[in-house]
Amino acid sequence: MLSRNFLLQVTLASLAVAAILGIVSVLIAASDVGSCMVGSALLTAAAAGLLIPLSALARNKSWRRAGILSVLLLLGQYLLILASIWWHQLEAWNPGLSTHDVQIRFLLTAVALLPTGLMAAISLRGLATSLTSLAGWIAAVSAGLTLMAWGVAIWGDLVWQRFPFPEEHWAETGLVLGAFGALAAGCTVGLRLTLSSTIRWLGVAAAVLGVTMALGSIWLVPAHHETLFVAVTAVAVAISIANPLCIPTAAGATLAVRRLTVAALIAAAALTVLTTYLKQDVFVQLDLVPRLTLACGIAATCGVMATVILLRLNQLPALDLRAEAPVFTNITVACPRCRRKNRIALGEDRCQRCGLIIRVSVQQPRCPKCGYLLYAAQSNQCPDCGQPLAAAPAVPTDAG
């Protein structure tokens, strides 16, 4: 991976080239070629600057695959925008060349790569843990389908020139697949650890029903069941956001904020459906229900951001829950007779001061059903298989 200093040097050199070319182009009234060169230099500087944090992300063990994908997507966007900058020059050099608005298509493709690439990178991170593996697969498939639909919308009429091509339908299809795919992924975060399976799969079912209704309205007959569509979408949105918030990783103020946020989400979803259903009702005409809906939405949004900040401030030390358990050979304990701290080998050993015989054993906290390592688990269920646990095990400390 490219070093930070090298990328900084590329950024500075590109900015210098852009400044020199820009000044020369202005002073001598140069042609569009000078403008293209300035734009290319500025684009190179921006790409090199963005590569600095992405390269650091790729060097992080937990985010390596996501970081590498992000770097590749950035390079792809760089090439697309660079092609867009220079494409019209081909038409100037070869008047017989028909561009078919290719310059704009390059730009639209680069824009389409941004949300789908971000979704794909997050999905790769989700695939690394058992709690988010299913969500990662759903997000990855959704991102791929969304990019395909948008690609067809942008370039399809060049491939199928003899047929009428509903490019707006394909663009709307990509938007629907991406949005409802993200909702379904959010509903499956934290398998067997957050909300009950029934509620979680209810959110997935609502997302599937919502995408089915939306696609049917786009490609077949416009739907007239507006209230039903709003209802299933509201259910999917509420559960997809509430599900990650309910992962039991903290208590106290954070838990209170999360509960208030979930309550605001439920209220906002219910009021949204009520607003759609009671279009002619006096309460809607007086803007009472829409105002309450907006208030609950604002409260839920602020609650989600506050929860993220609180979890960040109170997070536990990073532990790789999927890694093999370390092999403990000794442990530091205080002798119960003379209070001297001793490095005692597991099994049987003696106090170095008074000779007291001390027997020590260490047992990894594992799920009795599937063997999942239960470090830092604070739920009464196994995060991997859902097996009820007698008590939340404590994180062992001071072991070597």
C-alpha positions as CSV (number, residue, x, y, z in Angstrom):
1,M,0.0,0.0,0.0
2,L,1.2,3.5,-0.9
3,S,2.8,5.4,2.0
4,R,1.3,8.6,3.5
5,N,4.3,10.7,2.6
6,F,4.2,9.6,-1.1
7,L,0.5,10.5,-1.4
8,L,1.1,13.8,0.2
9,Q,3.9,14.5,-2.3
10,V,1.6,13.6,-5.2
11,T,-1.1,15.9,-3.8
12,L,1.3,18.8,-3.5
13,A,2.8,18.2,-6.9
14,S,-0.6,18.0,-8.5
15,L,-1.7,21.2,-6.9
16,A,1.5,22.9,-8.1
17,V,0.9,21.7,-11.7
18,A,-2.7,22.8,-11.5
19,A,-1.7,26.3,-10.3
20,I,0.9,26.7,-13.0
21,L,-1.3,25.5,-15.8
22,G,-4.2,27.6,-14.6
23,I,-2.1,30.8,-14.6
24,V,-0.7,30.0,-18.0
25,S,-4.1,29.2,-19.5
26,V,-5.5,32.5,-18.2
27,L,-2.6,34.7,-19.3
28,I,-2.3,33.3,-22.9
29,A,-6.0,32.5,-23.4
30,A,-5.3,28.9,-24.1
31,S,-7.8,26.4,-25.6
32,D,-9.9,23.9,-23.8
33,V,-6.8,21.6,-23.6
34,G,-5.3,23.9,-20.9
35,S,-8.6,23.7,-18.9
36,C,-8.5,19.9,-19.2
37,M,-5.0,19.8,-17.9
38,V,-5.9,22.0,-14.9
39,G,-8.9,19.8,-14.2
40,S,-6.8,16.7,-14.4
41,A,-4.2,18.1,-12.0
42,L,-6.8,19.1,-9.5
43,L,-8.5,15.7,-9.8
44,T,-5.2,14.0,-9.2
45,A,-4.6,16.1,-6.1
46,A,-8.0,15.3,-4.7
47,A,-7.7,11.6,-5.4
48,A,-4.2,11.4,-3.8
49,G,-5.6,13.2,-0.7
50,L,-8.5,10.8,-0.3
51,L,-6.2,7.8,-0.7
52,I,-4.4,8.8,2.5
53,P,-7.2,7.8,4.9
54,L,-8.2,4.9,2.7
55,S,-4.7,3.5,2.7
56,A,-4.6,3.7,6.5
57,L,-7.9,1.9,6.5
58,A,-6.6,-0.9,4.3
59,R,-3.7,-1.4,6.7
60,N,-6.1,-2.0,9.6
61,K,-6.5,-5.7,10.1
62,S,-10.2,-5.5,10.8
63,W,-11.0,-3.2,7.9
64,R,-8.5,-4.5,5.4
65,R,-10.9,-5.9,2.8
66,A,-13.2,-2.9,3.1
67,G,-10.2,-0.5,2.8
68,I,-8.8,-2.3,-0.3
69,L,-12.2,-2.2,-2.0
70,S,-12.5,1.5,-1.2
71,V,-9.1,2.2,-2.7
72,L,-10.1,0.3,-5.9
73,L,-13.4,2.2,-6.1
74,L,-11.7,5.5,-5.7
75,L,-9.3,4.7,-8.5
76,G,-12.2,3.7,-10.7
77,Q,-14.0,7.0,-10.0
78,Y,-10.7,8.8,-10.7
79,L,-10.4,7.2,-14.1
80,L,-14.1,7.8,-15.0
81,I,-13.9,11.5,-14.1
82,L,-10.6,11.8,-15.9
83,A,-12.2,10.3,-19.0
84,S,-15.1,12.7,-18.7
85,I,-12.8,15.6,-18.6
86,W,-10.9,14.6,-21.8
87,W,-13.7,12.9,-23.7
88,H,-15.0,16.0,-25.5
89,Q,-11.5,16.6,-26.9
90,L,-11.8,13.4,-28.9
91,E,-14.8,14.8,-30.6
92,A,-12.8,18.0,-31.4
93,W,-10.0,16.0,-32.8
94,N,-12.3,13.6,-34.7
95,P,-15.4,15.5,-35.8
96,G,-16.9,12.2,-37.1
97,L,-16.9,10.7,-33.6
98,S,-20.4,10.4,-32.1
99,T,-20.0,10.7,-28.3
100,H,-23.7,10.0,-27.3
101,D,-23.3,12.2,-24.3
102,V,-20.6,9.8,-23.1
103,Q,-19.0,12.6,-21.0
104,I,-22.1,12.8,-18.9
105,R,-22.4,9.0,-18.7
106,F,-18.9,8.8,-17.3
107,L,-19.8,11.3,-14.6
108,L,-23.0,9.5,-13.7
109,T,-21.2,6.2,-13.4
110,A,-18.7,7.8,-11.0
111,V,-21.5,9.2,-8.9
112,A,-23.3,5.8,-8.9
113,L,-20.1,4.1,-7.6
114,L,-20.1,6.3,-4.4
115,P,-23.2,5.0,-2.5
116,T,-22.9,1.5,-3.9
117,G,-19.2,1.3,-3.1
118,L,-19.7,2.6,0.4
119,M,-22.4,0.0,1.0
120,A,-20.2,-2.8,-0.4
121,A,-17.2,-1.7,1.8
122,I,-19.4,-1.8,4.9
123,S,-20.8,-5.2,3.9
124,L,-17.2,-6.6,3.7
125,R,-16.6,-5.4,7.2
126,G,-19.9,-7.0,8.3
127,L,-18.8,-10.4,6.8
128,A,-15.9,-10.5,9.3
129,T,-18.1,-11.2,12.4
130,S,-20.8,-13.8,13.0
131,L,-23.1,-11.1,14.5
132,T,-23.3,-9.2,11.1
133,S,-22.4,-11.9,8.6
134,L,-26.0,-12.2,7.2
135,A,-26.4,-8.4,7.1
136,G,-23.1,-8.2,5.2
137,W,-24.3,-10.7,2.6
138,I,-27.6,-8.8,2.2
139,A,-25.8,-5.5,1.9
140,A,-23.3,-6.9,-0.6
141,V,-26.0,-8.4,-2.9
142,S,-28.1,-5.2,-2.6
143,A,-25.1,-3.0,-3.6
144,G,-24.3,-5.2,-6.6
145,L,-27.9,-5.2,-7.8
146,T,-28.2,-1.5,-7.3
147,L,-25.0,-0.8,-9.3
148,M,-26.2,-3.1,-12.1
149,A,-29.5,-1.4,-12.3
150,W,-27.9,2.1,-12.4
151,G,-25.4,0.9,-15.0
152,V,-28.2,-0.3,-17.2
153,A,-30.0,3.0,-16.8
154,I,-26.8,5.0,-17.7
155,W,-25.4,2.8,-20.6
156,G,-28.3,0.6,-21.6
157,D,-29.6,2.7,-24.5
158,L,-26.2,2.5,-26.2
159,V,-26.4,-1.3,-26.1
160,W,-30.0,-1.7,-27.1
161,Q,-30.3,1.2,-29.5
162,R,-33.1,-0.5,-31.5
163,F,-35.5,-0.8,-28.6
164,P,-37.3,1.7,-26.5
165,F,-35.4,1.9,-23.3
166,P,-37.1,3.0,-20.0
167,E,-33.9,4.3,-18.4
168,E,-35.9,6.1,-15.6
169,H,-37.4,2.8,-14.6
170,W,-34.0,1.3,-14.2
171,A,-32.8,4.3,-12.2
172,E,-35.8,4.0,-9.9
173,T,-35.2,0.2,-9.6
174,G,-31.6,0.7,-8.4
175,L,-32.8,3.3,-5.8
176,V,-35.4,0.9,-4.5
177,L,-33.1,-2.1,-4.4
178,G,-30.4,-0.1,-2.5
179,A,-32.8,1.5,0.0
180,F,-34.8,-1.7,0.9
181,G,-31.6,-3.8,0.8
182,A,-30.1,-1.5,3.5
183,L,-33.2,-1.8,5.6
184,A,-33.2,-5.6,5.4
185,A,-29.5,-5.7,6.3
186,G,-30.2,-3.5,9.3
187,C,-32.9,-5.9,10.5
188,T,-30.5,-8.8,10.6
189,V,-27.6,-7.2,12.5
190,G,-26.8,-9.0,15.8
191,L,-28.3,-12.4,15.1
192,R,-29.8,-14.0,18.2
193,L,-28.5,-11.2,20.3
194,T,-30.8,-8.2,19.9
195,L,-34.6,-8.1,19.4
196,S,-36.5,-11.4,19.3
197,S,-36.2,-13.4,16.0
198,T,-39.9,-12.8,15.3
199,I,-39.5,-9.0,15.4
200,R,-36.3,-9.1,13.4
201,W,-37.7,-11.2,10.7
202,L,-40.8,-9.1,10.7
203,G,-38.6,-6.2,9.6
204,V,-37.1,-8.3,6.8
205,A,-40.5,-9.4,5.6
206,A,-41.6,-5.7,5.6
207,A,-38.6,-4.8,3.5
208,V,-39.2,-7.6,1.1
209,L,-42.9,-6.6,0.8
210,G,-41.9,-3.0,0.3
211,V,-39.4,-3.6,-2.5
212,T,-42.0,-5.9,-4.2
213,M,-44.7,-3.3,-4.1
214,A,-42.3,-0.6,-5.3
215,L,-40.9,-2.6,-8.2
216,G,-44.5,-3.6,-9.2
217,S,-45.5,0.0,-9.2
218,I,-42.4,0.9,-11.3
219,W,-42.7,-1.8,-14.0
220,L,-46.3,-3.0,-13.9
221,V,-49.2,-0.9,-12.7
222,P,-48.9,2.1,-10.4
223,A,-50.1,0.9,-7.0
224,H,-53.0,2.5,-5.2
225,H,-52.2,1.1,-1.8
226,E,-50.3,4.1,-0.5
227,T,-51.2,3.5,3.1
228,L,-50.0,-0.2,3.0
229,F,-46.8,0.8,1.3
230,V,-46.1,3.5,3.9
231,A,-46.9,1.1,6.7
232,V,-44.5,-1.7,5.6
233,T,-41.8,0.9,4.9
234,A,-42.2,2.5,8.3
235,V,-42.0,-0.9,10.0
236,A,-38.9,-1.8,8.1
237,V,-37.2,1.5,8.9
238,A,-38.1,1.4,12.6
239,I,-36.9,-2.2,13.1
240,S,-33.7,-1.7,11.0
241,I,-32.7,1.2,13.2
242,A,-33.9,-0.2,16.5
243,N,-32.3,-3.6,16.0
244,P,-28.6,-2.4,16.2
245,L,-29.5,0.0,19.0
246,C,-30.8,-2.9,21.1
247,I,-27.5,-4.8,21.1
248,P,-26.7,-5.0,24.9
249,T,-23.2,-3.5,25.0
250,A,-23.7,-0.8,27.6
251,A,-25.9,0.3,30.5
252,G,-26.7,3.4,32.5
253,A,-27.2,6.6,30.5
254,T,-26.5,4.9,27.2
255,L,-29.2,2.3,27.8
256,A,-31.7,5.0,28.8
257,V,-30.9,7.0,25.6
258,R,-31.3,3.9,23.5
259,R,-34.7,3.1,25.0
260,L,-35.9,6.6,24.4
261,T,-34.6,6.5,20.8
262,V,-36.4,3.2,20.1
263,A,-39.6,4.7,21.6
264,A,-39.3,7.7,19.4
265,L,-38.7,5.5,16.4
266,I,-41.9,3.5,17.1
267,A,-43.9,6.6,17.6
268,A,-42.6,8.2,14.4
269,A,-43.4,5.1,12.4
270,A,-46.9,4.9,13.8
271,L,-47.6,8.5,13.3
272,T,-46.3,8.3,9.7
273,V,-48.9,5.6,8.9
274,L,-51.6,7.6,10.7
275,T,-50.8,10.7,8.7
276,T,-51.1,8.8,5.4
277,Y,-54.4,7.1,6.5
278,L,-56.1,10.2,7.9
279,K,-55.5,12.5,4.9
280,Q,-58.7,14.4,5.3
281,D,-59.0,14.2,9.0
282,V,-59.2,17.4,11.0
283,F,-56.1,16.6,13.0
284,V,-54.0,16.3,9.8
285,Q,-55.6,19.5,8.4
286,L,-54.5,21.3,11.5
287,D,-51.0,19.8,11.1
288,L,-51.2,18.2,14.5
289,V,-50.2,14.7,13.5
290,P,-47.5,15.7,11.0
291,R,-46.0,18.0,13.6
292,L,-45.9,15.2,16.1
293,T,-44.4,12.9,13.5
294,L,-41.7,15.4,12.7
295,A,-40.9,15.9,16.4
296,C,-40.6,12.1,17.0
297,G,-38.4,11.9,13.9
298,I,-36.1,14.6,15.1
299,A,-35.9,13.0,18.6
300,A,-35.1,9.6,17.1
301,T,-32.4,11.1,14.8
302,C,-30.7,12.9,17.7
303,G,-31.0,9.8,19.9
304,V,-29.2,7.6,17.3
305,M,-26.4,10.1,17.0
306,A,-26.2,10.4,20.8
307,T,-26.1,6.6,21.2
308,V,-23.2,6.3,18.8
309,I,-21.3,9.0,20.7
310,L,-22.0,7.4,24.1
311,L,-21.0,3.9,22.8
312,R,-17.8,5.4,21.5
313,L,-17.0,7.1,24.8
314,N,-17.8,4.0,26.9
315,Q,-16.7,1.3,24.5
316,L,-14.9,-1.8,25.9
317,P,-11.3,-2.6,24.8
318,A,-11.2,-4.2,21.4
319,L,-11.5,-8.0,21.6
320,D,-11.4,-10.4,18.7
321,L,-14.4,-12.6,19.6
322,R,-13.7,-14.9,16.7
323,A,-10.1,-15.6,17.4
324,E,-8.8,-18.7,19.0
325,A,-8.5,-18.5,22.8
326,P,-5.0,-17.7,24.0
327,V,-3.2,-20.4,26.0
328,F,-2.6,-19.3,29.5
329,T,0.5,-20.7,31.2
330,N,0.7,-18.6,34.4
331,I,-1.1,-15.9,36.3
332,T,-0.3,-13.2,38.8
333,V,-2.0,-13.7,42.2
334,A,-1.5,-12.4,45.7
335,C,-0.6,-15.0,48.3
336,P,-3.5,-15.3,50.8
337,R,-1.0,-15.8,53.6
338,C,1.7,-13.2,53.2
339,R,0.1,-10.9,50.5
340,R,3.1,-11.1,48.2
341,K,2.3,-11.0,44.5
342,N,3.6,-14.1,42.7
343,R,3.7,-15.2,39.1
344,I,2.2,-18.7,39.6
345,A,2.3,-21.4,37.0
346,L,-1.1,-23.0,36.2
347,G,-1.6,-26.2,38.2
348,E,0.4,-26.2,41.5
349,D,3.1,-23.8,42.5
350,R,4.5,-22.2,45.7
351,C,4.6,-18.7,47.1
352,Q,8.1,-17.3,46.6
353,R,8.1,-15.8,50.1
354,C,6.3,-18.1,52.5
355,G,6.2,-21.3,50.5
356,L,2.4,-21.7,50.6
357,I,1.2,-24.2,48.1
358,I,-1.2,-22.6,45.6
359,R,-3.3,-24.5,43.0
360,V,-4.5,-22.4,40.1
361,S,-6.8,-23.2,37.1
362,V,-8.1,-21.0,34.3
363,Q,-11.1,-21.8,32.2
364,Q,-12.2,-19.9,29.1
365,P,-15.7,-18.6,29.1
366,R,-17.4,-20.5,26.3
367,C,-21.0,-21.3,25.3
368,P,-21.8,-24.8,26.5
369,K,-23.7,-25.5,23.3
370,C,-21.6,-24.2,20.4
371,G,-18.3,-23.3,22.1
372,Y,-18.4,-19.6,21.2
373,L,-15.8,-17.6,23.2
374,L,-17.8,-15.3,25.5
375,Y,-15.3,-12.6,26.3
376,A,-17.1,-9.3,27.1
377,A,-20.6,-10.8,26.5
378,Q,-23.2,-9.0,28.6
379,S,-26.3,-10.7,27.3
380,N,-28.0,-13.7,28.8
381,Q,-27.8,-15.4,25.4
382,C,-24.9,-16.7,23.4
383,P,-24.2,-14.2,20.6
384,D,-23.7,-17.0,18.1
385,C,-26.3,-19.7,18.7
386,G,-28.8,-18.0,21.1
387,Q,-28.2,-20.6,23.9
388,P,-29.4,-19.2,27.3
389,L,-26.6,-18.5,29.7
390,A,-26.7,-18.8,33.5
391,A,-24.9,-15.5,34.0
392,A,-22.9,-13.0,32.0
393,P,-19.2,-14.0,32.4
394,A,-16.7,-11.4,33.4
395,V,-13.7,-10.6,31.3
396,P,-10.6,-12.2,32.8
397,T,-7.9,-9.8,33.8
398,D,-4.2,-9.9,34.7
399,A,-3.6,-13.2,33.0
400,G,-0.6,-13.9,30.9
